Amino acid sequence: MKEPEKIGGFLKSMLIDLGIWDQLKDTQIITEWEKIVGNSISEFVKPVRFENGELWVAVEDASWRNEIFNMRDALINKINDFMGEKIVKKLWLAK
């Protein structure tokens, strides 16, 4: 007799088969932004768009824009660690 499959694994398999798993992962970056980057960053840096491995964030303040530019690789790693896979490849800054 086959062992029962955990619901999480079953749902992921089903969403992959339906072709919507990647869309959900993309959306998760936006919806979980504060949890991923923390309060201090999420207050000044807002995700705008994620497409084809490229994340666009809005940074109004020039000093924060400079700070995020300098830490973009660390931020990409933090996001990818949270997501459990290398989903973000580039980070673009917008006003």
N, C-alpha and C positions, 0 to 999 in steps of 0.2 A: 504494500500500500504506500502511496506517495505521501510524504510529509506535507502538512499544511503550510502554505506560503504566508509569510507575514503580509499584512494588508498594505504596508508602505511599499514593499517590493512589488506587489501585485499592481498597485495603482501606478507606480512609476512605469512598469512594463506596459500597462494599458495606454498611458499617456504617450509613451514613445511610439507604440504601434499606431496611435491616432495622429501622430505627427505634431503634437502640441506641447511636448515636454520642453523643447527649447524656448518656446514663447513664454512658458510659465517661469522658467529660470531667468529669462530676460526681465520679466515683470518683477520678479522677486528682488532684484537689485534696487529698483525704484521704491517698492513698497517697504522694504526692510532697511532702507538707507540709514536711518538714525541708529538702528541696532548694529549695523555693520561698521559705521565710522565713528559713532559716539556723538554725544550732545555737542561738544565744543566745535567739531567740524560741521556737523549737520546744520548748525545754526547759521553758518555763513556760506556753506557750499550745498547746492541743490542739484540732484541729478535731473537732467533734462531729457536725454535720449540715450538709448542703448541699442546699437544695431551692428551686426557683423563683427562683434568683438571690440567695438569702439564705444566708449562711454563718454558722453558729453555732460559736463557739469557747469552750472552757472555760478560764478563767483563775482559778486558786485564790488567788493572791497579790494583795492589794488594790493594792499599788504597781504591779505589772505590769498589772493591770486598768485602772488610770488611764492608764498609759503607752500601752497598746494603744488605749484609747478616744481618746486625743489623736492617735494616728497611724493611725487606722482608714482614712482616705482614702488615705494613702500605701500602706498594707498592701493595700487593695483594688486599687490600681493595680499593685502588685508582683505580685499573684496573676494579674491579668488579663494583664499583660505576659508572664508565664511561660506562661500558657495560650494566648496568641496571639489572644485575643478577649475582649470584655467579657462575661465569664460571671458574675462576682460583682458585684452591684449594692448589696447591703447587708451589713454585718457586725454581728452581734449578739454580745454578751458574756454568758457564763453562768458561774456558779460551779462 
